[in-house]
Amino acid sequence: MKLISVDKMKALESAANEGGYSYEKMMLKAGQNLARVVHERYYNKGITRVMGLVGGGNNGGDTIIALTALQKLGWTCSAFMLKEDPQWQTMIIELHANGGRVVDRERFEEELSHTQLVLDGVMGTGFKMPMREPFIDFMMKFNKLSQGKIIVAVDCPSGVDCVTGEACVETLHADLTVSMETVKEGMLKFPAYEYCGEIVTVELGIPAKILKAFDSSDVVIDAELVKGLLPKRGIGSHKGTFGHLLVCGGCVNYPGAPMLAAKSAYRTGAGLVECAIPERVYAAAVANNLESIFTILEDQDGVIAENAASVLIPQLKNIDCLLIGPGIGREETTQRFIKRLLFGMNGKNKSSGAGFVPGSVTNKDNDAEKFPPMVIDADALRLLAEIDLWHEKLKAEAVLTPHPGEMSALTGLTIDEIQKDRLAVAKRYAQQWGQVVVLKGALTVVASPNEKAAVLPFANSALSKAGTGDVLAGMIAGLVTQGVALFDASVAGVWLHARAAETVVKAHGNQSSLLARDLIDAIPTAYSELN
């Protein structure tokens, strides 16, 4: 699904009208496609009585046309006009001619009592707060009367500002929003998103050449998009076909994080996952991850020591992706390790490294010019933030996976500033840094350096648990390891992660009980939905 600003959508419709595809044709197509979606979803479930709430905007016309189309399909349809508009007269006559009717205020409550489904066509995407009378009184009253009814919003829920994401308290909570042609940006902001329910789009029939001229590179992530991004698996494949991932992280305080990431990468299809972890946590790690291979790193008091970089640097040319950060901690020696590994910044102490085979350190830490693509996560992001102009010095393409707190450390913005316009912030810094940014949280944003972005329409408190971010990092890295482009791997990873969470919530019957390892076990189910 495409994601677009309200202003750009208005310009698109205006260009179509000027190009000969009139507003009337767009409205007819919108109403017919709205009716199709409603009929296909609900008619076979025995839901056949619908009332349309009709306002004065274009979505009011969409609603009347949809009611007429539904009446022809065997529904019992009625319309309640909140605002009389002469341009709807011909449409109302057609509704009457096909057996539908317009109810007045005296019969409104009785008619509503028999209604199963309501089309909310009161206000459109041009709405600006606050709501005014007589709409306030009616919408407040309707909120009480409509309990138990299915609410389908026409283009957007009435009372939502599709630019800022603000929403009036009188706004109806939709079960489904049928958005015309594209999703509007404000619908994927809070609190507006909470009123939208499931969001789908329908076409207006605008000619392809006009759509192309106004094409938005931003999208809403859905199953159809993800299905086309996943790597193919031939029957003649072997583990080398699907890549070698190196997961670097862990410390005595967070020994499980790299294991969660490694298992997630395997579940996402990676062929071989190697874990580079401090010696102090090896025994616990290997007991909980029998599938991975291990490189033991020199540690200092249970965290990765600076000298460990000399063990990993020669390995970088032999792997397909480096995931760094899960459970790595923020100790000073680990900061120096990051500098040497990623930037070739040598520290003072150059004593021997550690590994299965003891290594000797030369002065050639910078010789490894080939850096694999990277996923940088968790405390590695905070360590990165402490390095001046890190984005100019980074030697490889990377996916950065910050939550709002980590994004704050990287940018200097407050969390409130970030959360106020997550899409704009993620796009700005992806371009500035020249890297893919996955801004985690409710309505996760994936932004690329070339101004392309994708928003995940998912918000669920079940993921508010330690370790779920490690799982996501492992999933994205697992896809990158298989050769999926960084932006595409991030888009697919966040969708699969969310679907796995929904699977766990459904199984548990609540949002409180999810553990990070439950997500890993649910990844196969998420994959199966795409078959």
GINORKA-V584477 format. One record per pair of residues at least 24 apart in sequence whose ideal C-beta (glycine too) atoms are under 7 Angstrom apart, sorted by the first residue. I is the first residue (numbers start at 0). J is the second residue. D is the distance in Angstrom with one decimal. If there is no record, write none. Layout:
((I & J & D) (I & J & D))
//
This chain:
((0 & 182 & 5.4) (0 & 200 & 4.9) (0 & 218 & 6.4) (0 & 219 & 4.1) (0 & 221 & 5.8) (1 & 181 & 4.1) (1 & 182 & 7.0) (1 & 215 & 5.2) (1 & 218 & 6.0) (2 & 181 & 6.5) (2 & 182 & 5.1) (2 & 184 & 6.2) (2 & 187 & 6.9) (2 & 215 & 6.2) (2 & 217 & 4.1) (2 & 218 & 5.7) (2 & 219 & 5.2) (2 & 454 & 6.1) (3 & 181 & 4.3) (3 & 183 & 6.6) (3 & 184 & 6.9) (3 & 215 & 4.5) (4 & 184 & 5.2) (5 & 124 & 5.2) (5 & 125 & 7.0) (5 & 161 & 5.1) (5 & 162 & 5.3) (5 & 183 & 5.6) (7 & 213 & 6.4) (7 & 215 & 6.7) (8 & 124 & 6.9) (8 & 181 & 6.2) (8 & 183 & 6.5) (10 & 213 & 6.5) (11 & 205 & 6.9) (11 & 213 & 4.2) (14 & 209 & 5.5) (14 & 212 & 6.9) (14 & 213 & 6.6) (15 & 205 & 4.6) (15 & 209 & 5.1) (18 & 206 & 7.0) (18 & 209 & 5.6) (20 & 205 & 5.9) (20 & 206 & 5.8) (24 & 204 & 6.5) (25 & 203 & 4.4) (25 & 204 & 6.7) (25 & 205 & 6.9) (26 & 57 & 6.1) (26 & 60 & 4.8) (26 & 61 & 5.9) (26 & 64 & 6.5) (27 & 64 & 6.0) (28 & 202 & 6.8) (28 & 203 & 5.2) (28 & 204 & 4.0) (29 & 61 & 4.5) (29 & 179 & 5.0) (29 & 201 & 6.8) (29 & 203 & 5.6) (30 & 61 & 4.6) (30 & 64 & 2.5) (30 & 65 & 4.4) (30 & 68 & 6.4) (31 & 64 & 6.6) (31 & 68 & 5.4) (32 & 201 & 3.6) (32 & 202 & 6.3) (33 & 61 & 5.9) (33 & 65 & 4.2) (33 & 153 & 6.4) (33 & 177 & 5.2) (33 & 201 & 6.3) (34 & 65 & 4.2) (34 & 68 & 3.6) (34 & 69 & 4.9) (36 & 177 & 5.4) (36 & 199 & 6.4) (36 & 201 & 6.2) (37 & 65 & 7.0) (37 & 69 & 6.5) (37 & 151 & 6.0) (38 & 69 & 6.3) (38 & 72 & 5.2) (41 & 116 & 6.2) (41 & 149 & 6.9) (46 & 115 & 4.6) (46 & 116 & 5.6) (46 & 149 & 6.7) (47 & 73 & 6.7) (47 & 74 & 5.2) (47 & 75 & 6.2) (48 & 74 & 7.0) (48 & 75 & 4.7) (48 & 113 & 5.9) (48 & 114 & 5.2) (48 & 115 & 4.8) (49 & 74 & 5.6) (49 & 76 & 5.4) (49 & 114 & 6.6) (49 & 116 & 4.6) (49 & 118 & 6.4) (50 & 77 & 5.0) (50 & 79 & 6.2) (50 & 110 & 6.4) (50 & 111 & 6.2) (50 & 114 & 4.4) (50 & 117 & 5.4) (51 & 78 & 4.7) (51 & 118 & 4.2) (51 & 120 & 5.8) (52 & 79 & 5.7) (52 & 81 & 6.2) (52 & 117 & 6.5) (52 & 118 & 6.7) (52 & 119 & 5.6) (52 & 120 & 5.8) (52 & 121 & 5.0) (53 & 78 & 5.3) (53 & 79 & 6.7) (53 & 80 & 5.1) (53 & 81 & 6.4) (53 & 120 & 5.4) (54 & 81 & 5.4) (54 & 82 & 5.3) (54 & 120 & 6.1) (54 & 121 & 4.0) (54 & 122 & 5.5) (55 & 82 & 3.9) (55 & 84 & 4.8) (56 & 122 & 6.5) (56 & 123 & 4.0) (56 & 125 & 6.8) (57 & 123 & 6.1) (58 & 120 & 4.6) (58 & 123 & 4.4) (58 & 153 & 4.4) (58 & 154 & 4.7) (59 & 84 & 6.6) (59 & 87 & 6.6) (59 & 120 & 5.0) (60 & 87 & 6.1) (60 & 90 & 6.4) (61 & 120 & 6.2) (61 & 153 & 5.4) (61 & 154 & 7.0) (62 & 118 & 5.0) (62 & 120 & 3.1) (62 & 153 & 5.3) (63 & 87 & 5.8) (63 & 90 & 4.4) (63 & 91 & 6.4) (63 & 94 & 6.0) (64 & 90 & 6.2) (65 & 118 & 6.3) (66 & 94 & 5.7) (66 & 99 & 5.5) (67 & 93 & 5.4) (67 & 94 & 4.7) (67 & 97 & 5.6) (67 & 99 & 6.3) (70 & 94 & 6.9) (70 & 97 & 4.6) (70 & 98 & 5.4) (70 & 99 & 4.4) (71 & 97 & 5.7) (77 & 102 & 5.1) (77 & 110 & 5.4) (79 & 107 & 5.7) (81 & 121 & 5.7) (81 & 134 & 6.9) (81 & 137 & 6.3) (108 & 144 & 6.6) (111 & 144 & 5.8) (114 & 148 & 6.4) (115 & 148 & 6.7) (115 & 149 & 6.5) (116 & 148 & 6.6) (116 & 149 & 4.3) (116 & 151 & 6.4) (117 & 145 & 6.0) (117 & 148 & 5.2) (117 & 150 & 5.3) (118 & 151 & 5.4) (118 & 153 & 5.7) (119 & 150 & 5.9) (119 & 151 & 6.8) (119 & 152 & 4.7) (119 & 153 & 6.1) (119 & 156 & 6.3) (119 & 157 & 5.3) (119 & 171 & 5.4) (119 & 173 & 6.5) (120 & 153 & 4.1) (121 & 157 & 3.9) (122 & 157 & 3.8) (122 & 158 & 6.3) (123 & 154 & 5.6) (123 & 155 & 6.8) (124 & 154 & 5.9) (124 & 155 & 5.4) (124 & 161 & 4.3) (124 & 183 & 5.4) (126 & 158 & 6.7) (126 & 159 & 6.8) (126 & 160 & 6.2) (127 & 160 & 6.2) (128 & 160 & 5.8) (128 & 165 & 5.5) (128 & 167 & 6.1) (129 & 167 & 6.6) (130 & 158 & 5.5) (130 & 167 & 4.5) (130 & 169 & 5.5) (135 & 169 & 5.7) (138 & 169 & 3.8) (139 & 169 & 5.4) (141 & 171 & 7.0) (142 & 169 & 6.9) (142 & 171 & 6.4) (145 & 171 & 6.8) (149 & 174 & 5.2) (150 & 174 & 5.4) (151 & 175 & 4.9) (151 & 177 & 6.3) (152 & 176 & 4.2) (152 & 195 & 6.8) (153 & 177 & 6.4) (154 & 178 & 5.7) (154 & 179 & 5.0) (155 & 183 & 6.3) (155 & 186 & 6.0) (156 & 194 & 4.4) (156 & 195 & 6.1) (159 & 185 & 6.9) (159 & 186 & 6.8) (159 & 191 & 4.5) (159 & 194 & 5.8) (160 & 185 & 5.7) (160 & 191 & 7.0) (161 & 185 & 4.0) (161 & 186 & 5.9) (164 & 188 & 2.6) (164 & 189 & 6.1) (164 & 190 & 7.0) (164 & 191 & 4.3) (165 & 191 & 6.9) (166 & 190 & 4.9) (166 & 191 & 4.9) (166 & 194 & 5.4) (170 & 194 & 5.0) (175 & 199 & 7.0) (177 & 201 & 5.9) (179 & 203 & 5.7) (180 & 205 & 6.8) (181 & 215 & 6.8) (182 & 219 & 5.0) (184 & 422 & 6.6) (187 & 219 & 6.9) (187 & 442 & 5.5) (187 & 454 & 4.9) (187 & 456 & 6.3) (192 & 442 & 6.4) (192 & 458 & 6.6) (198 & 456 & 6.0) (216 & 450 & 6.1) (216 & 451 & 4.3) (217 & 451 & 7.0) (217 & 452 & 4.8) (218 & 453 & 4.9) (219 & 454 & 5.7) (219 & 456 & 5.7) (220 & 453 & 5.1) (220 & 454 & 6.8) (220 & 455 & 4.7) (220 & 490 & 5.6) (220 & 493 & 6.8) (220 & 494 & 5.0) (222 & 528 & 6.5) (222 & 529 & 6.2) (224 & 490 & 6.9) (225 & 490 & 6.8) (225 & 491 & 4.8) (225 & 494 & 4.6) (225 & 529 & 6.4) (226 & 529 & 4.6) (228 & 483 & 6.5) (228 & 487 & 4.5) (228 & 490 & 6.3) (228 & 491 & 4.5) (229 & 491 & 6.0) (229 & 529 & 6.9) (230 & 268 & 6.7) (230 & 481 & 4.5) (230 & 482 & 6.3) (230 & 483 & 5.8) (238 & 270 & 3.7) (238 & 271 & 5.4) (239 & 270 & 6.0) (240 & 270 & 6.2) (241 & 268 & 5.7) (241 & 269 & 5.8) (241 & 270 & 3.4) (241 & 481 & 4.9) (242 & 269 & 5.8) (242 & 270 & 5.3) (242 & 319 & 3.9) (242 & 320 & 6.7) (242 & 480 & 3.6) (242 & 481 & 5.2) (242 & 482 & 6.8) (243 & 270 & 6.8) (243 & 271 & 4.7) (243 & 273 & 6.8) (243 & 317 & 7.0) (243 & 318 & 4.8) (243 & 319 & 5.2) (243 & 480 & 6.9) (244 & 269 & 5.0) (244 & 272 & 4.9) (244 & 273 & 6.9) (244 & 318 & 6.8) (244 & 319 & 6.6) (244 & 320 & 5.0) (244 & 322 & 6.4) (244 & 476 & 5.6) (244 & 477 & 6.5) (244 & 480 & 4.2) (245 & 273 & 5.0) (245 & 275 & 6.0) (245 & 314 & 6.7) (245 & 318 & 4.7) (245 & 321 & 5.2) (246 & 272 & 6.3) (246 & 274 & 5.0) (246 & 275 & 6.9) (246 & 322 & 4.8) (246 & 325 & 6.9) (247 & 275 & 4.3) (247 & 311 & 6.7) (247 & 321 & 6.7) (247 & 322 & 7.0) (247 & 323 & 4.5) (248 & 323 & 6.5) (248 & 324 & 5.6) (248 & 325 & 4.0) (248 & 326 & 4.7) (248 & 327 & 4.3) (249 & 276 & 4.2) (249 & 277 & 6.0) (249 & 280 & 5.2) (249 & 284 & 6.7) (249 & 326 & 4.5) (249 & 327 & 6.8) (250 & 277 & 6.0) (250 & 280 & 6.9) (250 & 301 & 5.7) (250 & 302 & 4.3) (250 & 303 & 6.9) (250 & 326 & 6.0) (250 & 327 & 6.4) (250 & 328 & 4.1) (251 & 279 & 5.5) (251 & 280 & 6.2) (251 & 301 & 3.1) (252 & 328 & 6.3) (253 & 326 & 3.2) (253 & 328 & 6.7) (254 & 280 & 4.0) (254 & 283 & 5.2) (254 & 284 & 6.1) (254 & 326 & 6.7) (255 & 326 & 6.9) (255 & 466 & 6.8) (256 & 325 & 3.8) (256 & 326 & 2.8) (256 & 377 & 7.0) (256 & 466 & 6.8) (256 & 469 & 4.6) (257 & 325 & 4.8) (257 & 326 & 5.5) (258 & 284 & 5.6) (258 & 287 & 5.3) (258 & 288 & 4.5) (259 & 466 & 5.2) (259 & 469 & 4.2) (259 & 470 & 5.4) (259 & 473 & 6.6) (259 & 515 & 5.3) (259 & 516 & 6.8) (259 & 519 & 7.0) (260 & 322 & 6.0) (260 & 325 & 4.6) (260 & 469 & 4.7) (260 & 470 & 7.0) (260 & 472 & 5.3) (260 & 473 & 3.4) (261 & 288 & 5.8) (261 & 291 & 4.9) (261 & 473 & 6.3) (262 & 288 & 6.3) (262 & 473 & 7.0) (262 & 519 & 5.1) (263 & 470 & 4.5) (263 & 473 & 3.1) (263 & 474 & 4.9) (263 & 477 & 6.6) (263 & 519 & 5.4) (263 & 522 & 6.9) (264 & 473 & 4.3) (264 & 474 & 6.9) (264 & 476 & 5.4) (264 & 477 & 3.4) (264 & 480 & 6.7) (265 & 290 & 5.6) (266 & 519 & 5.5) (266 & 522 & 4.1) (266 & 523 & 6.8) (267 & 474 & 4.7) (267 & 477 & 3.4) (267 & 478 & 5.8) (267 & 522 & 6.5) (268 & 477 & 6.0) (268 & 481 & 5.7) (269 & 477 & 4.1) (269 & 480 & 4.5) (269 & 481 & 6.4) (275 & 311 & 5.9) (277 & 301 & 6.2) (277 & 302 & 6.2) (277 & 303 & 5.3) (278 & 353 & 6.4) (294 & 354 & 5.7) (294 & 355 & 6.9) (295 & 353 & 6.2) (295 & 354 & 6.0) (295 & 355 & 6.4) (296 & 353 & 6.2) (297 & 352 & 5.6) (297 & 353 & 3.6) (299 & 332 & 4.8) (302 & 328 & 4.9) (302 & 330 & 4.5) (302 & 332 & 6.5) (302 & 333 & 5.2) (303 & 327 & 6.4) (303 & 333 & 5.1) (303 & 336 & 5.2) (304 & 332 & 4.9) (304 & 336 & 6.5) (305 & 332 & 5.0) (305 & 335 & 3.9) (305 & 336 & 4.8) (305 & 339 & 6.4) (305 & 346 & 4.8) (305 & 348 & 6.5) (306 & 348 & 6.6) (306 & 350 & 5.9) (306 & 351 & 7.0) (306 & 352 & 5.0) (306 & 360 & 6.9) (307 & 336 & 5.7) (307 & 352 & 5.8) (307 & 353 & 6.7) (308 & 336 & 5.2) (308 & 339 & 3.7) (308 & 340 & 4.4) (308 & 364 & 6.6) (309 & 352 & 4.1) (309 & 358 & 6.0) (309 & 360 & 4.4) (309 & 364 & 6.3) (310 & 352 & 4.2) (310 & 353 & 6.6) (310 & 354 & 4.5) (310 & 358 & 5.2) (311 & 340 & 5.9) (312 & 340 & 6.5) (312 & 364 & 5.6) (312 & 367 & 4.8) (313 & 367 & 6.1) (315 & 367 & 5.3) (315 & 369 & 6.7) (315 & 370 & 5.9) (315 & 371 & 6.0) (316 & 367 & 5.9) (316 & 369 & 4.3) (318 & 371 & 5.2) (319 & 371 & 5.9) (319 & 480 & 4.7) (320 & 371 & 5.4) (320 & 372 & 5.5) (320 & 373 & 7.0) (320 & 374 & 6.8) (320 & 476 & 5.3) (320 & 479 & 4.5) (320 & 480 & 4.2) (321 & 371 & 5.3) (321 & 373 & 4.7) (322 & 374 & 4.5) (322 & 376 & 6.8) (322 & 472 & 5.9) (322 & 473 & 6.7) (322 & 476 & 3.9) (323 & 373 & 6.5) (323 & 375 & 5.8) (323 & 379 & 4.9) (324 & 375 & 5.7) (324 & 376 & 3.8) (324 & 377 & 4.1) (324 & 378 & 6.0) (324 & 379 & 3.1) (324 & 380 & 6.5) (325 & 376 & 5.7) (325 & 377 & 5.4) (325 & 469 & 4.4) (325 & 472 & 6.0) (326 & 377 & 6.9) (327 & 377 & 6.6) (327 & 378 & 5.0) (327 & 379 & 5.5) (328 & 378 & 5.8) (329 & 378 & 5.0) (329 & 381 & 5.9) (329 & 382 & 6.2) (333 & 382 & 6.9) (334 & 382 & 5.0) (334 & 385 & 6.7) (337 & 379 & 6.4) (337 & 382 & 4.9) (338 & 386 & 6.6) (339 & 364 & 6.0) (341 & 393 & 6.5) (341 & 394 & 6.9) (342 & 392 & 5.0) (370 & 394 & 4.5) (370 & 395 & 3.6) (371 & 395 & 6.5) (372 & 396 & 5.0) (372 & 397 & 6.8) (372 & 479 & 5.5) (372 & 485 & 6.0) (373 & 397 & 4.2) (374 & 398 & 4.7) (374 & 400 & 6.6) (374 & 472 & 5.6) (374 & 475 & 5.5) (374 & 476 & 4.3) (374 & 479 & 6.5) (375 & 399 & 5.2) (376 & 400 & 4.7) (376 & 468 & 6.8) (376 & 472 & 3.9) (377 & 468 & 6.6) (380 & 405 & 4.6) (380 & 409 & 6.2) (381 & 405 & 6.2) (381 & 408 & 5.1) (384 & 408 & 4.4) (384 & 409 & 4.7) (390 & 432 & 4.0) (390 & 433 & 6.4) (390 & 434 & 6.9) (396 & 434 & 6.8) (396 & 485 & 5.9) (397 & 434 & 4.8) (398 & 435 & 4.6) (398 & 437 & 6.2) (398 & 475 & 5.8) (398 & 485 & 5.1) (398 & 489 & 5.4) (399 & 434 & 5.7) (399 & 436 & 5.2) (399 & 437 & 6.9) (400 & 437 & 4.5) (400 & 439 & 6.3) (400 & 468 & 7.0) (400 & 471 & 6.7) (400 & 472 & 5.4) (400 & 475 & 6.9) (401 & 438 & 6.4) (401 & 439 & 6.8) (402 & 439 & 4.6) (402 & 440 & 6.0) (402 & 468 & 6.7) (403 & 440 & 5.8) (406 & 438 & 6.0) (422 & 452 & 6.1) (422 & 454 & 6.3) (425 & 452 & 6.5) (426 & 450 & 6.5) (426 & 452 & 5.2) (435 & 485 & 4.7) (435 & 486 & 5.2) (435 & 489 & 5.6) (437 & 489 & 5.0) (437 & 493 & 6.6) (439 & 468 & 6.4) (443 & 493 & 5.0) (445 & 486 & 6.6) (445 & 489 & 4.6) (445 & 490 & 5.3) (445 & 493 & 6.3) (447 & 486 & 4.4) (451 & 486 & 6.8) (453 & 490 & 5.0) (455 & 493 & 5.0) (455 & 494 & 6.3) (455 & 497 & 6.0) (457 & 497 & 4.1) (459 & 500 & 5.9) (459 & 504 & 6.7) (459 & 510 & 6.1) (460 & 510 & 4.9) (461 & 500 & 5.2) (461 & 503 & 6.7) (461 & 504 & 5.0) (461 & 510 & 4.2) (461 & 513 & 4.4) (462 & 500 & 5.4) (464 & 513 & 6.0) (464 & 514 & 6.8) (464 & 515 & 6.2) (465 & 515 & 7.0) (466 & 515 & 2.9) (467 & 515 & 5.1) (467 & 518 & 6.3) (469 & 515 & 6.6) (470 & 496 & 6.7) (470 & 515 & 5.4) (470 & 518 & 4.8) (470 & 519 & 6.1) (471 & 496 & 4.7) (495 & 522 & 6.4) (495 & 525 & 4.6) (495 & 526 & 6.9) (498 & 525 & 3.8) (498 & 528 & 6.3) (499 & 524 & 7.0) (499 & 525 & 4.6))
//
